Amino acid sequence: MTTAQLITPTTPGGAAFASAFTTEAALRDLDLGPALKADMRTNTAGTVHVLSVHNTTDEIQEFQPEVLLPQTDGPLLFLGGGSTTEERDGRLVARLAPHGFVQLGRIHDSPQEHA
């Protein structure tokens, strides 16, 4: 059995992700089903991404953050909220407590199209 752990490393203050929260940044709602409300913020250069996910239920919910964020060599960073994670079948699975929330981010050097 895999032990759950917090996603690390943490970015102190998240200052590197501030450009994803400007008025010019793109905000896209993501469909993760009825239990999770999610959105992706991307800066105008297309290099800074912030994934926000809320569990809207009274039960634990899981999702795969790596599928939602653009693939890059950069690490997946914990920006706020609370989540536990585990690797299952080679994929990272995040688990949110009832009514829980998490923000995760990723930065890469050149703009990429996210499929």
C-alpha positions as CSV (number, residue, x, y, z in Angstrom):
1,M,0.0,0.0,0.0
2,T,1.3,3.5,-0.9
3,T,1.5,6.0,1.9
4,A,-0.3,9.3,1.2
5,Q,1.9,12.4,1.3
6,L,1.6,16.1,0.6
7,I,2.7,17.3,-2.9
8,T,6.1,19.0,-2.5
9,P,8.0,21.2,-3.0
10,T,6.1,24.3,-1.9
11,T,6.7,27.7,-3.5
12,P,6.9,30.2,-0.7
13,G,4.3,32.9,-1.3
14,G,3.7,31.6,-4.8
15,A,5.2,34.9,-6.3
16,A,6.3,33.0,-9.4
17,F,2.7,32.2,-10.2
18,A,1.3,35.8,-9.8
19,S,1.1,36.3,-13.5
20,A,-1.6,33.6,-13.8
21,F,-3.8,35.8,-11.7
22,T,-3.6,39.1,-13.6
23,T,-6.7,40.4,-15.5
24,E,-5.0,39.5,-18.8
25,A,-4.5,35.9,-17.8
26,A,-6.6,33.1,-19.3
27,L,-9.2,31.4,-17.0
28,R,-10.6,28.1,-18.2
29,D,-13.2,26.0,-16.4
30,L,-12.4,22.3,-16.4
31,D,-15.0,19.5,-16.3
32,L,-14.0,17.0,-13.7
33,G,-17.6,15.7,-13.1
34,P,-20.2,16.8,-10.6
35,A,-18.1,16.3,-7.5
36,L,-15.2,18.6,-8.4
37,K,-15.2,22.2,-9.5
38,A,-11.9,23.1,-11.2
39,D,-10.3,25.8,-13.3
40,M,-6.9,26.5,-14.9
41,R,-5.3,29.9,-15.0
42,T,-2.5,30.6,-17.5
43,N,-0.5,33.7,-17.9
44,T,-0.4,35.6,-21.2
45,A,3.0,34.0,-22.2
46,G,1.5,30.5,-21.7
47,T,4.3,29.5,-19.4
48,V,2.7,29.7,-15.9
49,H,-0.3,27.4,-15.0
50,V,-2.3,27.2,-11.8
51,L,-4.8,24.5,-11.3
52,S,-7.5,25.0,-8.6
53,V,-9.8,22.2,-7.6
54,H,-12.6,22.2,-5.0
55,N,-14.4,19.1,-3.7
56,T,-18.1,20.1,-3.5
57,T,-19.2,17.0,-1.7
58,D,-19.3,15.4,1.7
59,E,-17.0,12.6,0.5
60,I,-13.3,12.2,-0.3
61,Q,-12.7,12.8,-4.0
62,E,-9.7,11.9,-6.2
63,F,-8.3,13.4,-9.5
64,Q,-5.1,13.1,-11.5
65,P,-3.4,16.5,-11.6
66,E,-0.7,15.5,-14.1
67,V,-3.4,14.9,-16.8
68,L,-4.7,18.4,-16.4
69,L,-1.5,20.5,-16.4
70,P,0.8,20.8,-19.4
71,Q,3.6,18.2,-19.5
72,T,7.0,19.6,-18.8
73,D,10.2,18.8,-17.0
74,G,9.3,21.3,-14.3
75,P,7.9,20.0,-11.0
76,L,4.3,20.0,-9.9
77,L,4.2,22.5,-7.1
78,F,1.8,22.8,-4.2
79,L,0.5,26.4,-3.9
80,G,-2.2,26.3,-1.3
81,G,-5.1,24.4,0.2
82,G,-4.7,20.8,1.2
83,S,-4.3,17.5,-0.6
84,T,-2.8,14.2,-0.1
85,T,-1.2,12.3,-3.0
86,E,-0.1,8.8,-3.9
87,E,1.2,7.2,-7.0
88,R,-1.1,4.6,-8.5
89,D,-0.2,2.6,-11.6
90,G,2.6,5.1,-12.4
91,R,0.2,8.1,-12.1
92,L,-0.1,10.8,-9.4
93,V,-3.5,10.7,-7.8
94,A,-4.6,13.7,-5.6
95,R,-7.1,13.1,-2.8
96,L,-9.3,16.0,-1.5
97,A,-11.1,15.9,1.8
98,P,-14.8,16.7,1.9
99,H,-15.3,20.3,0.8
100,G,-11.5,20.5,0.4
101,F,-9.5,22.7,-1.9
102,V,-6.1,22.7,-3.5
103,Q,-4.0,24.8,-5.9
104,L,-1.2,23.3,-7.8
105,G,1.1,25.0,-10.3
106,R,3.7,24.3,-13.0
107,I,6.0,26.6,-14.9
108,H,7.9,25.9,-18.1
109,D,10.2,27.9,-20.2
110,S,8.3,28.0,-23.5
111,P,4.6,28.2,-24.3
112,Q,2.9,24.8,-24.9
113,E,-0.5,23.9,-26.2
114,H,-2.3,21.7,-23.6
115,A,-4.3,19.0,-25.1
